[in-house]
Amino acid sequence: MKSFTKAGLAVGTALLLAACSSSGSGSTASGSSSSGGPATTPAASTSSDGGFSALPAPTYTPTPTPVYTPPPYGPVLAGYVDPVGVALGKINPAANMTNFMIGLQEAATAANSASQSIGRTTAPATVGTAQRQLVTALSQLATDLTKVRSDIKAKAFCTTGSAYAQVGLSEGLKGVPAALAQMTAAGYATNFTVPQTPQQQTRSLANDTLIRKGRLRGSGVLKVDNSAGSTDSVVSLVLSGKPVHSLYVGKGKEASIEGVEDGTYEVYFSDGVDWDSSLKMFTQNCGYTKFDDTLAFETGRTYTSWSITLTAKVGGNAKTSDVPEDTFPQP
């Protein structure tokens, strides 16, 4: 802030004193020059009645306080929403599962950030309801994507294809474009696009199908009971780490392999939902298990017949162990 000081000049009265001298010549009091000229006094401003007059005060014009003008709502909305669409577009079902999950996390983070930012933004009255719906949908989308990641870890989804199909079923992903459609109708458009995801599938093979058929020139028989099972299974007889025979057994079904050649076999089985014949695995709710004991098939005067049950039952005598997916013999 500027400051001002009022200035005034003091005016004195000069008196000329005269005195007589014996020589008759005049002398002056202090204030006269040595040459006899008149005394000089400072210029002063006086009023007609002998008082002081003030100097004029300077003019002060105050600086106006700037008025905040918020940015247009449309660009603000797009700035928060469009990155979510970009992040969704980077989720790549052709990538390995690790990179696929990274994409899910980045999209979930973007959706959550957009939800919070838009929730703090003042919306025009015409789209107040739509904005609240959008905030809710984005938050739900973040939750849904995070759950897909958790489900992958729990083996609810065992391939990127089935996990990506689950992304398409997100309620949040359905709610976002519905809210944005109202925004667009009100004149606030964005570049958000919904990714094209596949349909979730539940494919299966006919019971008793041999997925892998080795030489069946022996006399051995393997009977598989999955009558109490809640999912389909594939049972493999394995020699030296390589599957020789792989049998598809439907849930609630029994199946068998006849003609097994002599040998001591390890028995592996996988179970789940939606059999992908190209990948030779279940894409959902997958499990990988091995019987701890081996099965020996021998042919002589008699032949060997083994029966195994894939679900636990009272009185069962076969122990099993879970097997990491990356070490499981592919059927």
Order of alpha helices (4+ residues) and beta strands (2+ residues): alpha-alpha-alpha-alpha-alpha-beta-beta-beta-beta-beta-beta-beta-beta-beta-beta
